Amino acid sequence: MSERSESVADGLRAPIEICDRCGMRARLRVVLDNDGVLCFCSHHALEHHAALEQVARSMEEIPDWTDELGRGGDDGRDDRLVVG
């Protein structure tokens, strides 16, 4: 699982999970049957969803705390991960 740090309001560093395919902010954490963990951005989570369902023990959406941390981030898009 890839991780990087980002400053938060009080000056501490918080880990940010990043997509294992492209390095963007991860929106989905996948725990595999072999205890491995993969993280994917919305784009790659949707692209690989069918295959991930077959090998995942669990999948959970990673919340975006950007607004709560006071850094904006609202570009008008609804980027919640919706998998049908």
Sequence and secondary structure as in RCSB ss.txt:
>XXXX:A:sequence
MSERSESVADGLRAPIEICDRCGMRARLRVVLDNDGVLCFCSHHALEHHAALEQVARSMEEIPDWTDELGRGGDD
GRDDRLVVG
>XXXX:A:secstr
 EEEEEE TTS EEEEEE TTT SB  EEEEETTS EEEE HHHHHHTHHHHHHHEEEEEE    TTTTT     
S        
